[in-house]
C-alpha cells in the first residue's frame, strides 16, 4: 500500500511539473507575441548599454532592448517550431502507417527513404531546401518539416506492425470490420501517445535548427527578430566587450529548449504504460 502511494505521489509530481512547464512556456510565448514592435525599437541614445535594471539584458548596437527582442525572437522561433513539428509529425504518422500496412515494396521504399534522410546531416539538408525555396519563412518551415519526421515514422511503423498481430485486431476482422474502422477505433488510439510525445520532443530540435539556420544566414530575413539573427548580429560586437548580446539571448534559448525537452520526457512518463510503472 505504501509503495503504491509513493508511486502515485511520484506520478502526481511529474504531472504537476509538466503542467507548470507548459504554463511557463505558454506565458513566455504569449508575452513574445504581445510585445509591440516599438518596445524593441531603435534608440541610439542607449546603444551598447550593459545589463541594468532599466534594460535587464542590456541593449544592442542600435539601442534596442535585448530582453524585448529576445522574447519577440523566441515567439517567432517557437511559432516556426510548432508549425514545422506539426507538419513533420503528420508526415511521420502517414508514412509510418503506409509502410506498415502497405506491400513489401512500399515498406522497402519507405525504409530506404528513411535511411537516406537519416544519413544526411539535418543542417545541411535544411540549408539546401531553404536555399532552393528562396530562404525566408517558407524555406525554413519546409526544410525543418521535411527532415524531422524520420524517427517518429519508424516508431509508428513498428507500433502498427505490432498491433496488426494482436488477437483483437484479428477478431475485429472476423466480425467484418473494415480496415478503416480498425484503424480509427483500434490503432489510432494506441498510436496517440507515441504521436503526442514524438511531436513534443520534435519541437526543441525544430527550434534549434531554425536558430542555427538563421544564424548562418539561410533562414529568416535579417529584419525578423529571431534568436538566430540576434546571435548572428552579436558576433560582430563580442570583440568590443558587448558579451551580453550573445550570452543572454543564447542562455534564454537553451533554457527554453531544455524546458520543452523536459516537458516531453515527463509527458512520456505519464502516458507511457511502461514508464508509468517505474
GUVEX-18185 format. One record per residue (C-alpha): residue in one letter; z, x, y; residue number from 1. Coordinates in steps of 0.2 Angstrom, whole numbers, plus 5000, padded with zeros to 4 digits. Last residue first. Example, Ala and Ser with C-alpha at 12.3 -4.5 7.8 and 13.67 -1.06 7.14 Angstrom:
<rs>
<r drenba="S" up="5036" east="5068" north="4995" nupa="2"/>
<r drenba="A" up="5039" east="5062" north="4978" nupa="1"/>
</rs>
This chain:
<rs>
<r drenba="X" up="4936" east="5044" north="5014" nupa="278"/>
<r drenba="X" up="4931" east="5026" north="5008" nupa="277"/>
<r drenba="X" up="4922" east="5021" north="5023" nupa="276"/>
<r drenba="X" up="4911" east="5036" north="5021" nupa="275"/>
<r drenba="X" up="4903" east="5030" north="5005" nupa="274"/>
<r drenba="X" up="4901" east="5012" north="5012" nupa="273"/>
<r drenba="X" up="4893" east="5018" north="5028" nupa="272"/>
<r drenba="X" up="4897" east="5006" north="5042" nupa="271"/>
<r drenba="X" up="4912" east="5014" north="5050" nupa="270"/>
<r drenba="X" up="4908" east="5032" north="5045" nupa="269"/>
<r drenba="X" up="4891" east="5031" north="5052" nupa="268"/>
<r drenba="X" up="4897" east="5024" north="5068" nupa="267"/>
<r drenba="X" up="4908" east="5038" north="5070" nupa="266"/>
<r drenba="X" up="4894" east="5051" north="5067" nupa="265"/>
<r drenba="X" up="4883" east="5041" north="5080" nupa="264"/>
<r drenba="X" up="4897" east="5041" north="5093" nupa="263"/>
<r drenba="X" up="4900" east="5059" north="5090" nupa="262"/>
<r drenba="X" up="4881" east="5063" north="5093" nupa="261"/>
<r drenba="X" up="4881" east="5052" north="5109" nupa="260"/>
<r drenba="X" up="4897" east="5061" north="5116" nupa="259"/>
<r drenba="X" up="4890" east="5078" north="5112" nupa="258"/>
<r drenba="X" up="4874" east="5074" north="5121" nupa="257"/>
<r drenba="X" up="4883" east="5068" north="5136" nupa="256"/>
<r drenba="X" up="4894" east="5083" north="5136" nupa="255"/>
<r drenba="X" up="4879" east="5095" north="5135" nupa="254"/>
<r drenba="X" up="4870" east="5086" north="5149" nupa="253"/>
<r drenba="X" up="4886" east="5087" north="5160" nupa="252"/>
<r drenba="X" up="4888" east="5105" north="5156" nupa="251"/>
<r drenba="X" up="4870" east="5108" north="5162" nupa="250"/>
<r drenba="X" up="4872" east="5099" north="5178" nupa="249"/>
<r drenba="X" up="4887" east="5110" north="5182" nupa="248"/>
<r drenba="X" up="4881" east="5127" north="5176" nupa="247"/>
<r drenba="X" up="4863" east="5126" north="5184" nupa="246"/>
<r drenba="X" up="4866" east="5122" north="5202" nupa="245"/>
<r drenba="X" up="4884" east="5128" north="5201" nupa="244"/>
<r drenba="X" up="4878" east="5146" north="5200" nupa="243"/>
<r drenba="X" up="4872" east="5147" north="5218" nupa="242"/>
<r drenba="X" up="4875" east="5166" north="5218" nupa="241"/>
<r drenba="X" up="4858" east="5171" north="5226" nupa="240"/>
<r drenba="X" up="4852" east="5177" north="5209" nupa="239"/>
<r drenba="X" up="4855" east="5160" north="5202" nupa="238"/>
<r drenba="X" up="4844" east="5152" north="5215" nupa="237"/>
<r drenba="X" up="4827" east="5152" north="5207" nupa="236"/>
<r drenba="X" up="4834" east="5146" north="5191" nupa="235"/>
<r drenba="X" up="4841" east="5131" north="5199" nupa="234"/>
<r drenba="X" up="4824" east="5122" north="5201" nupa="233"/>
<r drenba="X" up="4822" east="5122" north="5182" nupa="232"/>
<r drenba="X" up="4839" east="5115" north="5179" nupa="231"/>
<r drenba="X" up="4836" east="5101" north="5191" nupa="230"/>
<r drenba="X" up="4819" east="5098" north="5183" nupa="229"/>
<r drenba="X" up="4827" east="5097" north="5165" nupa="228"/>
<r drenba="X" up="4841" east="5085" north="5172" nupa="227"/>
<r drenba="X" up="4828" east="5073" north="5179" nupa="226"/>
<r drenba="X" up="4827" east="5068" north="5197" nupa="225"/>
<r drenba="X" up="4808" east="5065" north="5197" nupa="224"/>
<r drenba="X" up="4799" east="5074" north="5211" nupa="223"/>
<r drenba="X" up="4794" east="5088" north="5200" nupa="222"/>
<r drenba="X" up="4784" east="5077" north="5188" nupa="221"/>
<r drenba="X" up="4792" east="5073" north="5171" nupa="220"/>
<r drenba="X" up="4787" east="5084" north="5156" nupa="219"/>
<r drenba="X" up="4777" east="5100" north="5154" nupa="218"/>
<r drenba="X" up="4786" east="5111" north="5167" nupa="217"/>
<r drenba="X" up="4797" east="5121" north="5155" nupa="216"/>
<r drenba="X" up="4812" east="5112" north="5161" nupa="215"/>
<r drenba="X" up="4804" east="5095" north="5159" nupa="214"/>
<r drenba="X" up="4800" east="5100" north="5141" nupa="213"/>
<r drenba="X" up="4818" east="5105" north="5138" nupa="212"/>
<r drenba="X" up="4826" east="5090" north="5146" nupa="211"/>
<r drenba="X" up="4815" east="5078" north="5136" nupa="210"/>
<r drenba="X" up="4819" east="5088" north="5121" nupa="209"/>
<r drenba="X" up="4837" east="5087" north="5124" nupa="208"/>
<r drenba="X" up="4837" east="5068" north="5127" nupa="207"/>
<r drenba="X" up="4827" east="5065" north="5112" nupa="206"/>
<r drenba="X" up="4838" east="5075" north="5101" nupa="205"/>
<r drenba="X" up="4853" east="5065" north="5108" nupa="204"/>
<r drenba="X" up="4845" east="5049" north="5104" nupa="203"/>
<r drenba="X" up="4840" east="5052" north="5086" nupa="202"/>
<r drenba="X" up="4858" east="5051" north="5080" nupa="201"/>
<r drenba="X" up="4858" east="5033" north="5087" nupa="200"/>
<r drenba="X" up="4842" east="5028" north="5079" nupa="199"/>
<r drenba="X" up="4847" east="5036" north="5062" nupa="198"/>
<r drenba="X" up="4864" east="5026" north="5063" nupa="197"/>
<r drenba="X" up="4855" east="5010" north="5066" nupa="196"/>
<r drenba="X" up="4842" east="5012" north="5053" nupa="195"/>
<r drenba="X" up="4854" east="5018" north="5040" nupa="194"/>
<r drenba="X" up="4865" east="5003" north="5043" nupa="193"/>
<r drenba="X" up="4850" east="4990" north="5044" nupa="192"/>
<r drenba="X" up="4842" east="4996" north="5027" nupa="191"/>
<r drenba="X" up="4853" east="4985" north="5016" nupa="190"/>
<r drenba="X" up="4850" east="4970" north="5027" nupa="189"/>
<r drenba="X" up="4831" east="4975" north="5027" nupa="188"/>
<r drenba="X" up="4830" east="4976" north="5008" nupa="187"/>
<r drenba="X" up="4837" east="4960" north="5002" nupa="186"/>
<r drenba="X" up="4833" east="4945" north="5013" nupa="185"/>
<r drenba="X" up="4818" east="4951" north="5023" nupa="184"/>
<r drenba="X" up="4810" east="4962" north="5010" nupa="183"/>
<r drenba="X" up="4814" east="4950" north="4996" nupa="182"/>
<r drenba="X" up="4806" east="4936" north="5005" nupa="181"/>
<r drenba="X" up="4791" east="4947" north="5010" nupa="180"/>
<r drenba="X" up="4788" east="4952" north="4991" nupa="179"/>
<r drenba="X" up="4788" east="4934" north="4986" nupa="178"/>
<r drenba="X" up="4802" east="4925" north="4977" nupa="177"/>
<r drenba="X" up="4797" east="4918" north="4960" nupa="176"/>
<r drenba="X" up="4814" east="4917" north="4951" nupa="175"/>
<r drenba="X" up="4808" east="4932" north="4941" nupa="174"/>
<r drenba="X" up="4805" east="4942" north="4957" nupa="173"/>
<r drenba="X" up="4823" east="4938" north="4963" nupa="172"/>
<r drenba="X" up="4830" east="4944" north="4946" nupa="171"/>
<r drenba="X" up="4820" east="4960" north="4948" nupa="170"/>
<r drenba="X" up="4828" east="4963" north="4965" nupa="169"/>
<r drenba="X" up="4845" east="4958" north="4958" nupa="168"/>
<r drenba="X" up="4843" east="4971" north="4945" nupa="167"/>
<r drenba="X" up="4840" east="4986" north="4957" nupa="166"/>
<r drenba="X" up="4825" east="4997" north="4954" nupa="165"/>
<r drenba="X" up="4817" east="4992" north="4970" nupa="164"/>
<r drenba="X" up="4833" east="4996" north="4980" nupa="163"/>
<r drenba="X" up="4832" east="5015" north="4975" nupa="162"/>
<r drenba="X" up="4814" east="5016" north="4981" nupa="161"/>
<r drenba="X" up="4818" east="5007" north="4997" nupa="160"/>
<r drenba="X" up="4833" east="5019" north="5000" nupa="159"/>
<r drenba="X" up="4822" east="5035" north="4997" nupa="158"/>
<r drenba="X" up="4808" east="5029" north="5009" nupa="157"/>
<r drenba="X" up="4821" east="5025" north="5022" nupa="156"/>
<r drenba="X" up="4828" east="5042" north="5021" nupa="155"/>
<r drenba="X" up="4811" east="5050" north="5022" nupa="154"/>
<r drenba="X" up="4806" east="5039" north="5037" nupa="153"/>
<r drenba="X" up="4823" east="5044" north="5046" nupa="152"/>
<r drenba="X" up="4818" east="5062" north="5044" nupa="151"/>
<r drenba="X" up="4800" east="5060" north="5050" nupa="150"/>
<r drenba="X" up="4803" east="5049" north="5065" nupa="149"/>
<r drenba="X" up="4806" east="5062" north="5079" nupa="148"/>
<r drenba="X" up="4789" east="5069" north="5082" nupa="147"/>
<r drenba="X" up="4778" east="5054" north="5089" nupa="146"/>
<r drenba="X" up="4792" east="5046" north="5099" nupa="145"/>
<r drenba="X" up="4795" east="5063" north="5108" nupa="144"/>
<r drenba="X" up="4777" east="5066" north="5112" nupa="143"/>
<r drenba="X" up="4773" east="5048" north="5117" nupa="142"/>
<r drenba="X" up="4788" east="5047" north="5129" nupa="141"/>
<r drenba="X" up="4784" east="5065" north="5136" nupa="140"/>
<r drenba="X" up="4766" east="5060" north="5139" nupa="139"/>
<r drenba="X" up="4769" east="5043" north="5147" nupa="138"/>
<r drenba="X" up="4782" east="5050" north="5158" nupa="137"/>
<r drenba="X" up="4772" east="5064" north="5166" nupa="136"/>
<r drenba="X" up="4760" east="5076" north="5156" nupa="135"/>
<r drenba="X" up="4742" east="5072" north="5156" nupa="134"/>
<r drenba="X" up="4740" east="5065" north="5139" nupa="133"/>
<r drenba="X" up="4735" east="5081" north="5131" nupa="132"/>
<r drenba="X" up="4749" east="5090" north="5140" nupa="131"/>
<r drenba="X" up="4762" east="5078" north="5133" nupa="130"/>
<r drenba="X" up="4755" east="5079" north="5115" nupa="129"/>
<r drenba="X" up="4754" east="5098" north="5115" nupa="128"/>
<r drenba="X" up="4771" east="5100" north="5123" nupa="127"/>
<r drenba="X" up="4779" east="5088" north="5111" nupa="126"/>
<r drenba="X" up="4771" east="5098" north="5096" nupa="125"/>
<r drenba="X" up="4778" east="5115" north="5103" nupa="124"/>
<r drenba="X" up="4795" east="5108" north="5106" nupa="123"/>
<r drenba="X" up="4796" east="5099" north="5089" nupa="122"/>
<r drenba="X" up="4792" east="5115" north="5079" nupa="121"/>
<r drenba="X" up="4778" east="5111" north="5066" nupa="120"/>
<r drenba="X" up="4784" east="5111" north="5048" nupa="119"/>
<r drenba="X" up="4792" east="5094" north="5050" nupa="118"/>
<r drenba="X" up="4776" east="5086" north="5055" nupa="117"/>
<r drenba="X" up="4766" east="5093" north="5041" nupa="116"/>
<r drenba="X" up="4780" east="5089" north="5028" nupa="115"/>
<r drenba="X" up="4780" east="5071" north="5035" nupa="114"/>
<r drenba="X" up="4761" east="5070" north="5034" nupa="113"/>
<r drenba="X" up="4761" east="5076" north="5016" nupa="112"/>
<r drenba="X" up="4774" east="5063" north="5012" nupa="111"/>
<r drenba="X" up="4764" east="5049" north="5020" nupa="110"/>
<r drenba="X" up="4748" east="5055" north="5010" nupa="109"/>
<r drenba="X" up="4757" east="5056" north="4994" nupa="108"/>
<r drenba="X" up="4765" east="5039" north="4996" nupa="107"/>
<r drenba="X" up="4749" east="5031" north="5000" nupa="106"/>
<r drenba="X" up="4741" east="5039" north="4985" nupa="105"/>
<r drenba="X" up="4755" east="5033" north="4974" nupa="104"/>
<r drenba="X" up="4752" east="5015" north="4980" nupa="103"/>
<r drenba="X" up="4763" east="5007" north="4993" nupa="102"/>
<r drenba="X" up="4781" east="5000" north="4991" nupa="101"/>
<r drenba="X" up="4790" east="5016" north="4995" nupa="100"/>
<r drenba="X" up="4777" east="5024" north="5007" nupa="99"/>
<r drenba="X" up="4774" east="5008" north="5017" nupa="98"/>
<r drenba="X" up="4793" east="5006" north="5018" nupa="97"/>
<r drenba="X" up="4796" east="5023" north="5025" nupa="96"/>
<r drenba="X" up="4781" east="5022" north="5037" nupa="95"/>
<r drenba="X" up="4787" east="5005" north="5044" nupa="94"/>
<r drenba="X" up="4805" east="5011" north="5045" nupa="93"/>
<r drenba="X" up="4800" east="5028" north="5054" nupa="92"/>
<r drenba="X" up="4788" east="5020" north="5066" nupa="91"/>
<r drenba="X" up="4802" east="5008" north="5072" nupa="90"/>
<r drenba="X" up="4814" east="5023" north="5073" nupa="89"/>
<r drenba="X" up="4802" east="5033" north="5084" nupa="88"/>
<r drenba="X" up="4799" east="5018" north="5096" nupa="87"/>
<r drenba="X" up="4817" east="5015" north="5098" nupa="86"/>
<r drenba="X" up="4821" east="5034" north="5100" nupa="85"/>
<r drenba="X" up="4807" east="5036" north="5113" nupa="84"/>
<r drenba="X" up="4813" east="5021" north="5123" nupa="83"/>
<r drenba="X" up="4832" east="5026" north="5122" nupa="82"/>
<r drenba="X" up="4828" east="5045" north="5126" nupa="81"/>
<r drenba="X" up="4817" east="5041" north="5141" nupa="80"/>
<r drenba="X" up="4830" east="5029" north="5148" nupa="79"/>
<r drenba="X" up="4844" east="5043" north="5144" nupa="78"/>
<r drenba="X" up="4834" east="5056" north="5153" nupa="77"/>
<r drenba="X" up="4831" east="5045" north="5169" nupa="76"/>
<r drenba="X" up="4850" east="5040" north="5169" nupa="75"/>
<r drenba="X" up="4854" east="5058" north="5167" nupa="74"/>
<r drenba="X" up="4844" east="5063" north="5182" nupa="73"/>
<r drenba="X" up="4852" east="5050" north="5193" nupa="72"/>
<r drenba="X" up="4869" east="5056" north="5187" nupa="71"/>
<r drenba="X" up="4864" east="5074" north="5190" nupa="70"/>
<r drenba="X" up="4856" east="5070" north="5207" nupa="69"/>
<r drenba="X" up="4872" east="5061" north="5213" nupa="68"/>
<r drenba="X" up="4883" east="5076" north="5207" nupa="67"/>
<r drenba="X" up="4871" east="5088" north="5214" nupa="66"/>
<r drenba="X" up="4872" east="5081" north="5232" nupa="65"/>
<r drenba="X" up="4855" east="5086" north="5240" nupa="64"/>
<r drenba="X" up="4857" east="5100" north="5254" nupa="63"/>
<r drenba="X" up="4839" east="5107" north="5251" nupa="62"/>
<r drenba="X" up="4845" east="5122" north="5242" nupa="61"/>
<r drenba="X" up="4856" east="5112" north="5231" nupa="60"/>
<r drenba="X" up="4873" east="5105" north="5235" nupa="59"/>
<r drenba="X" up="4890" east="5106" north="5227" nupa="58"/>
<r drenba="X" up="4895" east="5098" north="5210" nupa="57"/>
<r drenba="X" up="4911" east="5089" north="5218" nupa="56"/>
<r drenba="X" up="4902" east="5087" north="5235" nupa="55"/>
<r drenba="X" up="4915" east="5082" north="5248" nupa="54"/>
<r drenba="X" up="4930" east="5088" north="5237" nupa="53"/>
<r drenba="X" up="4921" east="5105" north="5235" nupa="52"/>
<r drenba="X" up="4908" east="5113" north="5224" nupa="51"/>
<r drenba="X" up="4898" east="5127" north="5233" nupa="50"/>
<r drenba="X" up="4887" east="5122" north="5248" nupa="49"/>
<r drenba="X" up="4869" east="5128" north="5247" nupa="48"/>
<r drenba="X" up="4861" east="5116" north="5260" nupa="47"/>
<r drenba="X" up="4874" east="5105" north="5270" nupa="46"/>
<r drenba="X" up="4864" east="5105" north="5286" nupa="45"/>
<r drenba="X" up="4848" east="5104" north="5276" nupa="44"/>
<r drenba="X" up="4851" east="5086" north="5271" nupa="43"/>
<r drenba="X" up="4838" east="5080" north="5258" nupa="42"/>
<r drenba="X" up="4843" east="5064" north="5249" nupa="41"/>
<r drenba="X" up="4854" east="5062" north="5234" nupa="40"/>
<r drenba="X" up="4863" east="5046" north="5241" nupa="39"/>
<r drenba="X" up="4846" east="5041" north="5249" nupa="38"/>
<r drenba="X" up="4839" east="5037" north="5232" nupa="37"/>
<r drenba="X" up="4851" east="5024" north="5228" nupa="36"/>
<r drenba="X" up="4863" east="5026" north="5214" nupa="35"/>
<r drenba="X" up="4863" east="5010" north="5203" nupa="34"/>
<r drenba="X" up="4853" east="5018" north="5188" nupa="33"/>
<r drenba="X" up="4865" east="5033" north="5187" nupa="32"/>
<r drenba="X" up="4880" east="5022" north="5188" nupa="31"/>
<r drenba="X" up="4873" east="5011" north="5174" nupa="30"/>
<r drenba="X" up="4870" east="5026" north="5163" nupa="29"/>
<r drenba="X" up="4888" east="5033" north="5166" nupa="28"/>
<r drenba="X" up="4896" east="5016" north="5163" nupa="27"/>
<r drenba="X" up="4885" east="5014" north="5147" nupa="26"/>
<r drenba="X" up="4890" east="5031" north="5141" nupa="25"/>
<r drenba="X" up="4909" east="5028" north="5144" nupa="24"/>
<r drenba="X" up="4908" east="5010" north="5136" nupa="23"/>
<r drenba="X" up="4900" east="5018" north="5120" nupa="22"/>
<r drenba="X" up="4912" east="5032" north="5119" nupa="21"/>
<r drenba="X" up="4927" east="5019" north="5120" nupa="20"/>
<r drenba="X" up="4919" east="5008" north="5107" nupa="19"/>
<r drenba="X" up="4917" east="5023" north="5095" nupa="18"/>
<r drenba="X" up="4934" east="5029" north="5098" nupa="17"/>
<r drenba="X" up="4941" east="5011" north="5094" nupa="16"/>
<r drenba="X" up="4931" east="5011" north="5078" nupa="15"/>
<r drenba="X" up="4937" east="5028" north="5073" nupa="14"/>
<r drenba="X" up="4955" east="5023" north="5076" nupa="13"/>
<r drenba="X" up="4953" east="5007" north="5066" nupa="12"/>
<r drenba="X" up="4946" east="5017" north="5051" nupa="11"/>
<r drenba="X" up="4961" east="5029" north="5052" nupa="10"/>
<r drenba="X" up="4973" east="5015" north="5053" nupa="9"/>
<r drenba="X" up="4964" east="5006" north="5038" nupa="8"/>
<r drenba="X" up="4966" east="5022" north="5028" nupa="7"/>
<r drenba="X" up="4984" east="5024" north="5033" nupa="6"/>
<r drenba="X" up="4987" east="5006" north="5028" nupa="5"/>
<r drenba="X" up="4978" east="5008" north="5011" nupa="4"/>
<r drenba="X" up="4988" east="5023" north="5008" nupa="3"/>
<r drenba="X" up="5005" east="5014" north="5012" nupa="2"/>
<r drenba="X" up="5000" east="5000" north="5000" nupa="1"/>
</rs>
